[in-house]
């Protein structure tokens, strides 16, 4: 399971991982895959993303604290580091009275490759999902 997850680029759904795992080991069960994803999430090897359509996906993570940009067309993900949200978080605290202890930010849009006209690239790069690191400074 760890090799399958490590080889993934971009975000992936549990269903995609199940399909891929069954091609390598037909006897593997869905429950095994979901238990592994739960463990990898607790160990901070992957993060669970809530997709705009209500489904969830996972993405492998390397840096300690970051945010994600996810292409809604091909699933390409980019880790965004060095985002100063302190002003927004302080504003949320003032408005609500909450003390913000933890936050997570997921942004969804369309990556550069998917924005190109189909005649230029032939099709969206869904088969070639690569994770990129992005600095927002």
Residue, then its C-alpha position, 0 to 999 in steps of 0.5 A: x500500500x505504501x508504494x502505491x500511495x508514494x507513486x501517486x502524483x496529485x490527488x487520488x480518490x480511494x476508488x482509484x487506489x482500490x482499482x490500482x491495488x487490485x491490479x497488483x494484488x487481486x485479493x486485497x480488500x477495500x477495507x484494507x485500503x481504507x484502514x491504510x489510508x486512515x493510518x497514513x492520515x494519522x501519520x501525516x503521510x497523506x492529507x484528506x481533501x474535501x472535493x467541491x462535489x462532496x467526495x473526498x480524496x487524498x494527497x501525499x504531503x511532505x512539508x509540515x504545514x501547507x495548503x493545497x491548490x487542486x485542479x478541478x479538471x485533472x487532479x493536479x495538486x500544488x502545495x502552497x507554503x509561506x502564506x500569511x493568514x495571520x490577519x484573516x485568522x485574527x479577524x475570524x477570532x474577533x468576529x466569532x470570539x473563537x481562539x483559532x488553534x488550527x486551520x486548513x485551506x484547500x483551494x480549487x481551480x484550473x491548472x495552467x495545462x488545463x487552461x490551454x486550448x485543447x488544440x494546443x495540448x490535445x487533451x487535459x493532462x489527467x494521465x500525467x498528474x504531478x505535484x508541485x510546490x508553490x511559494x506564495x510570497 
